[in-house]
Amino acid sequence: MKTAKLTTATGYTWKTSVNSKASDESIIKYFMGEFFDVGQYPKEKLEQVVKVEIFNPETLTTIVYE
C-alpha cells in the first residue's frame, strides 16, 4: 500500500492508505483541489487539499505535489 499525506490550505494534515497499483498521477488527481470534511461531529468544516505527498514503500520514494 502507498500512503498519501494530504495538507489543506489551513495546514491541517492527515495520512491515508492508497492502493499500491494506483498511479501517482491518479492519486494526485483524486485528492488535489478537492474539499474534505475535517471538522468534528456535529460541525462540518470543509477544507481544500493544496498539497499531496505520496510515499511508496516498495521503492522508498516520496513524491510531493503542490
DSSP file (Angstrom, degrees, kcal/mol; ACC not computed):
  #  RESIDUE AA STRUCTURE BP1 BP2  ACC     N-H-->O    O-->H-N    N-H-->O    O-->H-N    TCO  KAPPA ALPHA  PHI   PSI    X-CA   Y-CA   Z-CA
    1    1 A M              0   0    0      0, 0.0     2,-0.2     0, 0.0    18,-0.2   0.000 360.0 360.0 360.0 139.4    0.0    0.0    0.0
    2    2 A K  E     -A   18   0A   0     16,-2.5    16,-2.9    54,-0.1     2,-0.4  -0.573 360.0-135.9 -87.5 160.8    1.1    3.5   -0.7
    3    3 A T  E     -AB  17  55A   0     52,-2.3    52,-3.2    14,-0.2     2,-0.5  -0.981  11.4-160.2-121.1 131.8    0.5    6.3    1.8
    4    4 A A  E     -AB  16  54A   0     12,-3.0    12,-2.2    -2,-0.4     2,-0.6  -0.952   2.7-159.2-111.2 126.6   -0.8    9.7    0.8
    5    5 A K  E     -AB  15  53A   0     48,-3.1    48,-2.4    -2,-0.5     2,-0.4  -0.926  15.5-160.3-102.1 122.1   -0.3   12.6    3.2
    6    6 A L  E     -AB  14  52A   0      8,-3.0     8,-1.6    -2,-0.6     2,-0.4  -0.838   8.2-167.5-108.8 139.8   -2.8   15.4    2.5
    7    7 A T  E     -AB  13  51A   0     44,-2.2    43,-2.9    -2,-0.4    44,-1.5  -0.991   8.5-150.8-127.7 132.9   -2.4   19.0    3.5
    8    8 A T  E >   - B   0  49A   0      4,-2.4     3,-1.7    -2,-0.4    41,-0.2  -0.422  36.6 -95.5 -94.9 174.4   -5.2   21.6    3.4
    9    9 A A  T 3  S+     0   0    0     39,-1.4    40,-0.1     1,-0.3    -1,-0.1   0.777 125.4  51.2 -60.5 -28.2   -5.0   25.4    2.9
   10   10 A T  T 3  S-     0   0    0     38,-0.2    -1,-0.3     2,-0.1    37,-0.0   0.461 123.0-102.6 -90.0  -0.6   -5.0   25.9    6.7
   11   11 A G  S <  S+     0   0    0     -3,-1.7     2,-0.2     1,-0.3    -2,-0.1   0.434  70.1 148.4  96.5  -0.9   -2.3   23.4    7.3
   12   12 A Y        -     0   0    0     -5,-0.1    -4,-2.4     1,-0.0     2,-0.3  -0.503  26.7-171.2 -67.4 133.9   -4.4   20.6    8.6
   13   13 A T  E     +A    7   0A   0     -6,-0.2     2,-0.3    -2,-0.2    -6,-0.2  -0.927  16.8 164.3-129.3 153.2   -2.8   17.2    7.6
   14   14 A W  E     -A    6   0A   0     -8,-1.6    -8,-3.0    -2,-0.3     2,-0.3  -0.970  25.7-129.4-157.2 160.9   -3.7   13.6    7.6
   15   15 A K  E     -A    5   0A   0     -2,-0.3     2,-0.3   -10,-0.2   -10,-0.2  -0.871  21.6-178.7-114.4 148.0   -2.5   10.3    6.1
   16   16 A T  E     -A    4   0A   0    -12,-2.2   -12,-3.0    -2,-0.3     2,-0.2  -0.994  28.2-113.4-143.5 148.2   -4.5    7.7    4.2
   17   17 A S  E     -A    3   0A   0     -2,-0.3     2,-0.4   -14,-0.2   -14,-0.2  -0.578  31.1-166.7 -81.6 144.6   -3.6    4.4    2.6
   18   18 A V  E     -A    2   0A   0    -16,-2.9   -16,-2.5    -2,-0.2     9,-0.0  -0.978  33.8 -91.0-132.8 143.5   -3.9    4.1   -1.2
   19   19 A N    >   -     0   0    0     -2,-0.4     3,-1.5   -18,-0.2   -16,-0.0  -0.269  32.2-135.0 -52.7 131.5   -3.9    1.0   -3.4
   20   20 A S  T 3  S+     0   0    0      1,-0.3    -1,-0.2   -18,-0.1   -17,-0.1   0.697 102.9  60.3 -67.3 -18.3   -0.3    0.3   -4.4
   21   21 A K  T 3  S+     0   0    0      2,-0.1    -1,-0.3   -19,-0.1     2,-0.2   0.609  81.2 103.4 -84.7 -11.4   -1.4   -0.3   -8.0
   22   22 A A  S <  S-     0   0    0     -3,-1.5     2,-0.1     1,-0.1    -4,-0.0  -0.491  77.0-119.6 -70.5 137.8   -2.8    3.3   -8.3
   23   23 A S     >  -     0   0    0     -2,-0.2     4,-1.9     1,-0.1     5,-0.2  -0.406  16.7-119.2 -74.4 155.5   -0.5    5.6  -10.3
   24   24 A D  H  > S+     0   0    0      1,-0.2     4,-2.5     2,-0.2     5,-0.2   0.890 115.5  55.5 -60.3 -39.0    0.9    8.7   -8.6
   25   25 A E  H  > S+     0   0    0      1,-0.2     4,-2.5     2,-0.2    -1,-0.2   0.900 107.2  48.2 -61.4 -42.0   -0.9   10.8  -11.2
   26   26 A S  H  > S+     0   0    0      2,-0.2     4,-1.9     1,-0.2    -1,-0.2   0.853 111.0  51.0 -70.0 -32.9   -4.3    9.2  -10.4
   27   27 A I  H  X S+     0   0    0     -4,-1.9     4,-2.0     2,-0.2     5,-0.3   0.929 112.4  46.1 -67.0 -45.2   -3.8    9.7   -6.7
   28   28 A I  H  X S+     0   0    0     -4,-2.5     4,-2.6     1,-0.2    -2,-0.2   0.922 112.6  50.5 -62.5 -44.5   -2.9   13.4   -7.2
   29   29 A K  H  < S+     0   0    0     -4,-2.5    -1,-0.2     1,-0.2    -2,-0.2   0.875 110.4  50.9 -61.4 -38.0   -5.9   13.9   -9.5
   30   30 A Y  H  < S+     0   0    0     -4,-1.9    -1,-0.2    -5,-0.2    -2,-0.2   0.902 124.6  23.3 -67.6 -42.5   -8.2   12.3   -6.9
   31   31 A F  H >< S+     0   0    0     -4,-2.0     3,-2.0    -5,-0.1    18,-0.4   0.867  93.0  99.5 -95.9 -41.0   -7.1   14.4   -3.9
   32   32 A M  T 3< S+     0   0    0     -4,-2.6    18,-0.2    -5,-0.3     3,-0.1  -0.249 100.0   1.0 -61.7 127.3   -5.6   17.7   -5.2
   33   33 A G  T 3  S+     0   0    0     16,-2.2    -1,-0.3     1,-0.3     2,-0.1   0.340 100.6 126.8  82.4  -7.0   -8.0   20.6   -5.1
   34   34 A E    <   -     0   0    0     -3,-2.0    15,-2.5    14,-0.1     2,-0.4  -0.470  58.5-123.0 -83.1 155.8  -10.9   18.6   -3.6
   35   35 A F  E     -D   48   0B   0     13,-0.2     2,-0.3    -2,-0.1    13,-0.2  -0.835  28.3-175.9-100.2 135.1  -12.7   19.5   -0.4
   36   36 A F  E     -D   47   0B   0     11,-2.5    11,-2.4    -2,-0.4     2,-0.7  -0.958  31.5-111.6-129.7 148.7  -12.8   17.2    2.6
   37   37 A D  E     +D   46   0B   0     -2,-0.3     9,-0.2     9,-0.2     7,-0.0  -0.700  39.6 163.9 -81.1 113.9  -14.7   17.4    5.9
   38   38 A V        +     0   0    0      7,-3.0    -1,-0.1    -2,-0.7     8,-0.1   0.241  40.2 111.3-112.8   9.6  -12.0   17.9    8.6
   39   39 A G  S    S-     0   0    0      6,-0.3     2,-0.4     1,-0.1     5,-0.1  -0.305  70.3-110.7 -80.2 166.7  -14.5   19.1   11.3
   40   40 A Q    >   -     0   0    0      4,-0.1     3,-1.8     1,-0.1    -1,-0.1  -0.822  57.6 -60.9 -98.8 138.7  -15.5   17.3   14.4
   41   41 A Y  T 3  S+     0   0    0     -2,-0.4    -1,-0.1     1,-0.3     3,-0.1  -0.270 119.7  21.8 -54.7 137.2  -19.0   16.0   14.7
   42   42 A P  T 3  S+     0   0    0      0, 0.0     2,-0.4     0, 0.0    -1,-0.3  -0.980 116.4  65.9 -96.8   3.9  -21.6   17.5   14.6
   43   43 A K    <   -     0   0    0     -3,-1.8     2,-0.3     2,-0.0     0, 0.0  -0.690  69.8-143.3 -90.8 137.3  -20.0   20.5   12.8
   44   44 A E        -     0   0    0     -2,-0.4     2,-0.3    -5,-0.1    -4,-0.1  -0.745  15.3-176.5 -93.9 145.2  -18.7   20.2    9.3
   45   45 A K        -     0   0    0     -2,-0.3    -7,-3.0    -6,-0.1     2,-0.4  -0.810  10.8-160.0-142.0  97.4  -15.6   22.1    8.2
   46   46 A L  E     +D   37   0B   0     -2,-0.3     2,-0.4    -9,-0.2    -9,-0.2  -0.653  13.9 178.9 -83.9 129.9  -14.7   21.6    4.5
   47   47 A E  E     -D   36   0B   0    -11,-2.4   -11,-2.5    -2,-0.4     2,-0.4  -0.977  25.2-121.8-132.6 146.6  -11.2   22.4    3.6
   48   48 A Q  E     -D   35   0B   0     -2,-0.4   -39,-1.4   -13,-0.2     2,-0.4  -0.689  23.3-123.0 -91.0 135.3   -9.4   22.2    0.2
   49   49 A V  E     +B    8   0A   0    -15,-2.5   -16,-2.2   -18,-0.4   -41,-0.3  -0.629  34.6 167.8 -76.1 126.9   -6.4   19.9   -0.3
   50   50 A V  E     +     0   0A   0    -43,-2.9     2,-0.3    -2,-0.4   -42,-0.2   0.447  63.0  38.9-118.2  -7.1   -3.4   22.0   -1.6
   51   51 A K  E     -B    7   0A   0    -44,-1.5   -44,-2.2   -20,-0.1     2,-0.4  -0.984  57.7-170.7-149.0 133.9   -0.6   19.5   -1.1
   52   52 A V  E     -BC   6  65A   0     13,-2.5    13,-2.7    -2,-0.3     2,-0.5  -0.993   2.2-171.9-126.9 126.3   -0.3   15.8   -1.7
   53   53 A E  E     -BC   5  64A   0    -48,-2.4   -48,-3.1    -2,-0.4     2,-0.5  -0.980   8.0-162.9-116.8 126.3    2.7   13.7   -0.6
   54   54 A I  E     -BC   4  63A   0      9,-2.8     9,-2.4    -2,-0.5     2,-0.5  -0.939   2.0-165.0-115.2 123.5    2.8   10.1   -1.8
   55   55 A F  E     -BC   3  62A   0    -52,-3.2   -52,-2.3    -2,-0.5     7,-0.2  -0.926   1.8-163.9-107.9 126.8    5.1    7.5   -0.2
   56   56 A N  E >>> - C   0  61A   0      5,-2.7     4,-1.6    -2,-0.5     5,-1.2  -0.930   4.3-166.0-109.8 110.0    5.7    4.3   -2.0
   57   57 A P  T 345S+     0   0    0      0, 0.0    -1,-0.1     0, 0.0   -55,-0.1   0.725  85.5  62.1 -69.5 -20.2    7.2    1.6    0.4
   58   58 A E  T 345S+     0   0    0      1,-0.2   -56,-0.0     3,-0.1    -2,-0.0   0.870 120.8  21.9 -72.4 -35.8    8.2   -0.6   -2.5
   59   59 A T  T <45S-     0   0    0     -3,-0.5    -1,-0.2     2,-0.2     3,-0.1   0.462  99.4-128.8-108.6  -4.6   10.6    2.0   -4.0
   60   60 A L  T  <5 +     0   0    0     -4,-1.6     2,-0.3     1,-0.2    -5,-0.0   0.861  62.7 136.6  57.5  38.9   11.2    4.0   -0.8
   61   61 A T  E   < -C   56   0A   0     -5,-1.2    -5,-2.7     2,-0.0     2,-0.4  -0.860  43.1-155.2-117.2 152.1   10.3    7.2   -2.7
   62   62 A T  E     -C   55   0A   0     -2,-0.3     2,-0.5    -7,-0.2    -7,-0.2  -0.995   5.6-162.0-125.3 130.3    8.2   10.2   -1.8
   63   63 A I  E     -C   54   0A   0     -9,-2.4    -9,-2.8    -2,-0.4     2,-0.5  -0.948   6.1-160.6-111.3 130.6    6.6   12.4   -4.4
   64   64 A V  E     -C   53   0A   0     -2,-0.5     2,-0.5   -11,-0.2   -11,-0.2  -0.946   8.1-176.6-114.5 128.8    5.4   15.9   -3.4
   65   65 A Y  E      C   52   0A   0    -13,-2.7   -13,-2.5    -2,-0.5    -2,-0.0  -0.985 360.0 360.0-126.5 122.1    2.8   17.8   -5.4
   66   66 A E              0   0    0     -2,-0.5    -1,-0.1   -15,-0.2   -13,-0.0   0.348 360.0 360.0-122.1 360.0    1.8   21.4   -4.5
